[in-house]
Structures are given as C-alpha cells and as structure tokens.
Amino acid sequence: MFHIVGLDHVVLRVKDVERMVRFYHDVLTCRVERVRPELGLTQLRAGRSLIDMVAVGGELGRRGGAAPGTGGRNMDHLCLRIEPFEPDVLAGHLTAHGLTPEEVKTRYGAEGDGPSLYITDPEGNVVELKGPPAPVK
C-alpha cells in the first residue's frame, strides 16, 4: 500500500524559540526555512527533513499543555545523520559552543551500526549525532 521513505519532520515544543533556533543553527548548522509567527512556529532545514520549533505559549504550543521541564521531556531523543563524522573535529566544534559531547560509541540506526554521540540542546532535548554506517564485513 505504501512505504516510509524517511523522516519528514520533528516538532519540538520550546520555551525560548530564539535560543533554540540559535543552537540548531549555530551548532548543528540547520538553516531557518520558514517562520509563521501567528502560529508560534519556526521551521529549520535539517538535510532532507525539518525540525520545527513551536513556542509553548503560541497558538500551536498551547495545545500541548505545560512546557517541557525537569519533570518530563517532549521525547527521548532525535537523531541527526551527519557527514562527515570526524570525532575530533566534531568534539572541537561542540566544545567551542560550550557543549560537552558524550563519548563516541557504535550504535544501531536506520542505516545499520555506526558511530554516534549525544548532546543536549538548551531546553534539555537529547540530540544524537550519527555518522555513516560501518562497512559490512
């Protein structure tokens, strides 16, 4: 009947849209694609996908109830497939932005096992940065 071809978008309910947009733009190199202030929505391009930031106080955000906080998060994590995956360069970039990346480990994802690491955005959402799959032996 149909098959899934990929992730279209992820929606994060956020308290400080400007701060989150700066993080996803400056640190993760996503670019702002569209802003709908009447809805409290900012959409950022992440490769072939979008990451939507919805202000919890905006029209769309109010529908989701209380803002995420220490008692709960919007989701467990989102994973962004990146290239190239150069651990030393990546660690330097993240550190320069005040982040402490976790250790690179091999994890399973949509393309198989490959290197990845976790960071946390300014509102506590966990972001996995995933490299290419390891060659099949």
N, C-alpha and C positions, 0 to 999 in steps of 0.2 A: 504494500500500500504506500509506504513512504520510508525513508531512512534519514537519519540525522547526519548532517554534513559538517557540523561544528557548532561551537558556542556562538550565539548571536550577540548577547549582551548579559551583563550582570548589573543589578541595581543595588546600590548601597544607600541606605538611609543615613544621613550625616547631620551633625550639629553645626559644623563650620565648613560650609561649601568652599569658600575661598582657600582656606588652609589645605583642605583635601585636594583641591584642583592643583594647587602649587606642588604638593607632594607627588601626585601622579604625573604631573607634567615634568617637574624638575628632576625627580629621582627616577621615575620609570619611563620617561620620555613619551608619555601619551600626549596627544595634542587635543585641544578643545575643538570639537567638531560642531556642536550646536548648543545654544543656550535658550531655554524657554523660561524666562523669569516669572511669567504669570503662573507657571506650574511649580516653580522652585526646582527646576531640572537643568543640569549641565551634563552634556554627553561628551565623553572623551574617547578618542580612537585608540584602540589597543590592537594593532595588527589588523586582522580581518574582523575583529569584534569591537564592541563598545563597552565602556564602563560608565554607567550612569550614576551621577551623584544627585540624590533627591534630598533637599533640605527638609528636616523633620518638621519644621514649622510652616512649610509651604503647602500648597493645595494637595499635592500627591503624598507628601510625607506625613501629613496629619492622619491620613487613612491607616497608617501602620501603628498607631499608638505611641507609647513612650519611646524616647530616644534610646539607642543602644548605650550601654554603660558597663560598669563593673559587674553588675548582676546578670548580664546577658549580652550576647552579640547578635548581629544580623545573620551571621553564617559562621561556619568553622573556618574556611579559608577559600580564597580564589587562587587559581594557578595561572600564571602567565608564561607561555613558552617563549623563550628568548634566544636570540642568536647574535653574536657568538656568545658562548658561555665560557668565559675566561675567568676562573675563580679569583685570581689575584687582582685583575683589573676591576672586576665587579666589586670585590671587597673594598678596594680603594675608593671607588665611586660612592658606594653606600656609606662608608666611613666619613667621607668628605661631606655628606649630607646629614651627619650626626646619628647615623644608624649603626647598630651592632649586628651584622648578619650572623645567623647561626652557621654552624659547620655544614659544609657541602657534603651531602650524602647521596647515594644512589637510591632513587625511589621510582616506583612504577607510575606511569601516567598513560595518556591516550596513545602515545607512540611506543610504549614499552619502557624498560628501565633506562634511566638516565640521571645525570647529576641535577641536584636542586638544592636550594637553600630557602629559608624562611626569613621574612622581615615583618615588621608590624607598622601599619600606617598610623597617622596621627590620632585616629579615633579608635585604635585597638583592633582593627581588622587585620587578620593574618594574610599575608601575600606570599605565595610560593613562586619563586623564580626558577623555571625549569629549562634545562638545556636539552640538546638533541639526544635521541636515544643512543645507547651504546651499540656498537656494531654487533651483529649476531654472529656467534662463534659456532 
